[in-house]
Amino acid sequence: MLQVRIHGRGGQGVVSGAEVLAVAAFLEGRHAQAFPSFGSERMGAPVMAFCRIDDRAIRLREPVMEPDALIIQDATLLHQVDLFQGLSRSGTVLVNSSRPLEDLGLSTLLERTPDVRLFALSATELAVRHVGRPVPNMPLLAAFAALTGVIGLDSVIAAIRDKFPARLAEPNVAAACEAFDIARKEASHA
């Protein structure tokens, strides 16, 4: 079973991201679940959402405490909350940032867990360019697909089109496709 924890702030589409990830897995014939965890439900407050994907029925219903992958939609959370708590020693971390990984202050994480695969993507910039709003969730999901191979881009695109009306879906699909290409190139160099 793959367990994913998504961190961000209210208004960034954290919950929608987990739902689209689960739908993409369903479209590939897999079992999936997605659910949120809210503190104070207000714009800008820290938010977490969880997604599990497996080839068998998923019986767990508790939050993901030991994720195999983290998607961090807001890099300002990196040093405010212990986002990496419970992360698998060989996990994948995708951070929404235009800054190089060295500038994000994650050297301690890499020292503690040298097998963690860490990637950064300027998902907000892609979202603003294609969607016109700073909502990085769909580009991050496509990048996650490229980096992990857990789901395919076609499934992500279909799930986006299922979630949103065409006027919102198509710009998100464009952002997702560009993010997928960037992440695939990045992963091939890692």
N, C-alpha and C positions, 0 to 999 in steps of 0.2 A: 504494500500500500504506500502510495506517495502522499505525504502530508505537507500542505503549503500554508504558511501564515503570511498574510498581507497586512502591512502597517502603512498608515497614512493619516490624513486629517479629514475631518468631516467636510464634504463637498468635493473631494478628489475622486470619488467613485470607487472607493475601497470595496464596498459591499457589492456593487454592480460588477466589479472585476472578478470577485470570487464566484458570483453567479454565472457569469459568462464562461469562466474557466470550467465550471461544473457542466454546463450545457455542452461545451465543446467536447468534453470527455464522453457525455451521454451520446453525442452524435457519432462517436467512434465505437459505440457499443460497450462502453465501460460503465462501471458504477461510480457515482460521484455524489458528494454532498457539499453544500456551501452554506455557511451561516455567519452572522456578524457577532461582534462583541462591542458594546458601546459603554463608554464612561458617561460623561455628560453629553447629551445629544444636541450639539450645537456646531455650527459652521466653524471649522478650524480646530476643533478639539481632537485629540488623538483617537483613532478608531482602528480596530483590528477586525479582520475577517479571516475565515478559515475555509480551506477546501481540501477534501480528501478524494483521491482517485484510486480505484482498484479494479481488478478484473473479476472480483467476487463481491457479493453483497457486503456493505459496510454496516456494521452493527454499533460502532462507537458513536456516541452523541456528545462527548465532552469537547471542550476547546483543544486545539492542537498545541500540546505542551512540548513536543519533541519534533519540530519540523524538519523535513528533508530539504525544504527550500523556503527562502524568505523573499518576498517582493516588497521593497521599501519604496513607497510612492513619494515620501517626503524626507529628504536627507536631513532636514533640521531636527528630526527625531533621533538621529544617530547617537547623540550624546546626552539625550534627555531621558531616555528609557532604555532598559537592557533588552534591545530588540533581538539579540542573539542568544538569549536564554534558551537552553535546550536544543540548540541547533545541532544537527547531526555533524559529526566530525568530518564527513565528506560531503556536506551539504552544498547547495548552490544559493548564492545571494545575488540578487539583482537590485541595484540602487538607482533611483531616478536622480541623476545628477549630471550636469555638464562639466563638473570638475573632475580632474584625474583622480583615480583611486588613492594615490599617495597623499592628495590634499584633503581627503575626507577623514583622516585620523583613525584609520582602521588597522594600523600596524599591529596593535595588541591582539586583535582578533586573529590576524594571520599568523602571529607567533603562537597563539594558543591552539589554533586549528589549521595547520599548514596545508591540509588537504581540502579545505573549503575553496570552492570556485567562486570568485568574486568578480562581478561585472558592474559597470556603470553605463547608463544610457540616458541621453538627454530627452526623456519622454515628454516632459512638459513643453519643450521647444517644438517637438514634432506635433503635439496636440494643438498648440497655438497656431502653428503654420497650416495644419490641415483642417482642424475643427473650429478654430477661432476662440477656443477657451483653454485654460490651463488644467485640463483633466487628463492625467497621464495614464489612466488605467488600461485602455485598450492597446496603446503601443507597448506597454510593459508586458501584457499578456502575450502578445505576439513575440516579443523578445524572449520571454520565458519559454515559449514553444520552441524557438530556434535553439536556445541554449541547452535545453534538456531533452528534446525529442519526445517528450511525454505525450504531446498532442500535436497534430499537424496544423499548419497555417489554414488550410481549407476549412477545418473544423472551427477554428477561431473566427474566421470570416463569417461562416454560416451562423455561429452563435451571436455575433455582433448584429447581423441582419435580423436575427430572431428577436433580439432584445430591443432594438431601436427602430423607429420609423425611418424610411429611406433617406429623408433629408438629414438625419443625424448619423445613420448607419454608414453611408458612403464616405463621408469625410473621416470617420473613425476607421473604416476599412483601409483607406489610403494611408493613414498614420500607422496602422498596424502593419501593413505591407512594408513600408519603409523601415520600421523598427525591426521587423523580422530579418530583412536583408542586412541591416547594420549588425545585428546580434550574430547572425550566421557567420559573417566575416570575422567578427571579434572572436567567436568560439573557435574558428579554424586556426587562429593565431595563438590561442591559449595553450 
